Amino acid sequence: MDLAILCYSADSPASLKAIKDHWVPELLQAVPRVPYILVGTKKDIRDEQVCKVELSHRSRVNLAKNSSFTGSQQEAREKLIAASQLEAREEFITTSQGLEAAEAIGAKDFIECSAMYRDGTREVFETAAKLALRRSPRRKKKHYRRSADTCTIL
């Protein structure tokens, strides 16, 4: 094997945790010299949800700021703002968290993609091909056989 691609879902912190805790140690035990890249999938879901939450948060904050509150209503205003801040912290893996994870696990590269919008999918395969080709030197075979490099996708 010339290269491994480790994928996690941007809307599932558990999937990134599984890569760190389970798949990287197993990969290092099975094929210790094989490089790997970390790929964040479903970035479209994260990006869409972040936009929705941000718009919701802005509208709640504007409502709370533009309304006049007295006494116990002030507490309600503060709870409204706090609730929208909690909602803004949905469980999505950000790009910076993905980059940090890639560094922490020793990945050769980090890419995010969205199959739904075909955003970054080509980059995943191009990067994988470049790393695999850079890694595998041409092997000399017996003179009667033609040298051929192969690529296996599992």
Phi, psi and omega per residue, in radians:
M1 nan 2.357 -3.097
D2 -1.702 -0.420 -3.044
L3 -2.833 2.582 3.041
A4 -2.106 2.502 3.072
I5 -1.989 2.051 3.128
L6 -1.799 2.108 -3.066
C7 -1.976 2.461 3.000
Y8 -2.304 2.813 3.134
S9 -1.697 2.271 -3.102
A10 -1.102 -0.308 3.124
D11 -1.756 0.236 -3.111
S12 -2.421 1.651 3.085
P13 -1.013 -0.501 3.125
A14 -1.104 -0.588 -3.139
S15 -1.194 -0.639 3.093
L16 -1.238 -0.679 3.094
K17 -1.080 -0.694 3.125
A18 -1.110 -0.633 3.099
I19 -1.120 -0.834 -3.122
K20 -1.126 -0.810 -3.003
D21 -1.482 -0.517 -3.015
H22 -2.031 -0.982 -2.956
W23 -1.269 -0.707 3.128
V24 -1.122 -0.840 3.093
P25 -1.039 -0.689 3.132
E26 -1.158 -0.723 3.110
L27 -1.106 -0.761 -3.139
L28 -1.148 -0.528 3.104
Q29 -1.330 -0.728 -3.073
A30 -1.335 -0.815 -3.112
V31 -2.408 1.400 -2.991
P32 -1.107 -0.431 -3.063
R33 -1.716 0.022 -3.087
V34 -1.473 2.198 3.089
P35 -1.277 2.806 3.132
Y36 -2.533 2.687 3.079
I37 -2.048 2.643 3.121
L38 -1.813 2.252 -3.109
V39 -2.153 2.171 3.051
G40 -1.644 2.098 -3.134
T41 -1.755 2.957 3.104
K42 1.020 0.634 3.136
K43 -1.156 -0.395 3.109
D44 -1.107 -0.682 3.141
I45 -1.126 -0.792 3.121
R46 -1.070 -0.837 -3.093
D47 -1.094 -0.721 3.122
E48 -1.154 -0.757 -3.133
Q49 -1.154 -0.705 3.130
V50 -1.069 -0.718 3.115
C51 -1.115 -0.775 3.133
K52 -1.083 -0.794 -3.124
V53 -1.135 -0.709 3.139
E54 -1.105 -0.768 3.107
L55 -1.113 -0.740 3.117
S56 -1.088 -0.765 3.133
H57 -1.081 -0.807 -3.141
R58 -1.058 -0.763 -3.111
S59 -1.167 -0.663 3.106
R60 -1.175 -0.746 3.138
V61 -1.134 -0.749 3.109
N62 -1.079 -0.728 3.105
L63 -1.068 -0.782 -3.110
A64 -1.181 -0.671 -3.117
K65 -1.297 -0.637 -3.054
N66 -1.496 -0.137 3.119
S67 -1.667 2.606 3.105
S68 -1.673 2.179 -3.087
F69 -2.049 2.586 3.042
T70 -2.309 2.509 3.043
G71 0.893 -2.018 -3.084
S72 -1.182 -0.368 3.083
Q73 -1.187 -0.522 3.092
Q74 -1.089 -0.694 3.090
E75 -1.114 -0.707 3.122
A76 -1.101 -0.695 3.103
R77 -1.062 -0.808 -3.134
E78 -1.129 -0.654 3.090
K79 -1.142 -0.669 3.120
L80 -1.092 -0.778 3.122
I81 -1.162 -0.741 3.132
A82 -1.104 -0.685 3.136
A83 -1.115 -0.716 3.138
S84 -1.243 -0.496 3.059
Q85 -1.237 -0.659 3.065
L86 -1.098 -0.754 3.138
E87 -1.100 -0.569 -3.134
A88 -1.190 -0.343 -3.136
R89 -1.652 0.685 3.104
E90 -0.969 2.779 -3.088
E91 -1.436 1.375 3.042
F92 -2.163 2.594 3.110
I93 -1.577 2.107 -3.125
T94 -1.384 2.904 3.097
T95 -1.056 -0.740 -3.132
S96 -1.144 -0.629 3.070
Q97 -1.149 -0.660 3.088
G98 -1.112 -0.751 3.104
L99 -1.097 -0.746 3.109
E100 -1.081 -0.741 3.128
A101 -1.110 -0.724 3.133
A102 -1.066 -0.742 3.094
E103 -1.135 -0.750 -3.088
A104 -1.106 -0.625 -3.104
I105 -1.616 -0.075 3.099
G106 1.413 0.483 3.122
A107 -1.206 2.551 3.131
K108 -1.302 -0.435 -3.136
D109 -2.743 2.850 3.096
F110 -2.359 2.297 -3.134
I111 -2.435 2.500 3.000
E112 -1.956 2.545 -3.131
C113 -2.569 2.868 3.060
S114 -2.370 1.946 3.116
A115 -1.191 -0.574 -3.110
M116 -1.054 -0.751 -3.126
Y117 -1.794 0.114 -3.117
R118 0.935 0.712 -3.123
D119 -1.814 1.947 3.096
G120 1.548 -0.124 -3.105
T121 -1.177 -0.710 3.112
R122 -1.113 -0.687 3.134
E123 -1.075 -0.639 3.116
V124 -1.037 -0.886 -3.087
F125 -1.245 -0.616 3.093
E126 -1.140 -0.759 3.124
T127 -1.115 -0.762 3.123
A128 -1.066 -0.769 -3.135
A129 -1.123 -0.765 3.141
K130 -1.080 -0.789 3.141
L131 -1.154 -0.711 -3.137
A132 -1.155 -0.731 -3.141
L133 -1.221 -0.635 3.120
R134 -1.153 -0.572 -3.079
R135 -1.386 -0.679 -3.030
S136 -1.600 1.927 3.098
P137 -1.311 2.694 3.087
R138 -1.166 2.271 -3.124
R139 -1.679 2.406 3.089
K140 -1.406 2.245 3.131
K141 -1.932 3.030 3.095
K142 -1.045 2.648 -2.997
H143 -1.047 -0.436 -3.113
Y144 -1.507 -0.106 3.100
R145 -1.884 2.479 3.098
R146 -1.441 2.379 3.126
S147 -1.251 2.271 3.123
A148 -2.497 2.208 3.031
D149 -1.561 2.480 -3.136
T150 -2.167 2.776 3.102
C151 -2.246 2.213 -3.128
T152 -2.009 2.210 3.087
I153 -1.932 2.127 -3.130
L154 -1.770 nan nan
